[in-house]
Amino acid sequence: MAQIFTHAEVAKHNTRNDLYMIIDNKVYDITKFVDEHPGGEEVLIDEGAKDATGPFDDVGHSPDARELLEKYYVGDVDPESKPVKVESPDSLTTSSGKAEGNPLRIILPVLFFIGYFYWRFFLNKQE
């Protein structure tokens, strides 16, 4: 018999390192899928910990995507349960509060533009 979850219980699993999602009244633990999602992790984090049936259907996922869901199935939603407001944690921090991501994604473009403008306005004038 499948485990029964309330909306409140699912809403507690709202971080990148512990993420549940409801689709068609079934609960999925998608934590291990976050890095593999072809649409990026942000959409899963934004729609996670709540009923994401609408957004899932709106995107037009393939039958293969629906089949893949079965791998992450953990239970069903209690039909008596009412949806709750999900507290969305900052998607750029982990549960430990440390920032995620590589600072080079900001530094490298800035250095590129500085180098370009240096070349354009200072080195080109000498020629």
Summary of the structure (lengths in Angstrom):
residues: 127
radius of gyration: 21.1
end to end distance: 78.3
largest distance: 78.3
contacts: 302
relative contact order: 0.19
helix: 43%
strand: 18%
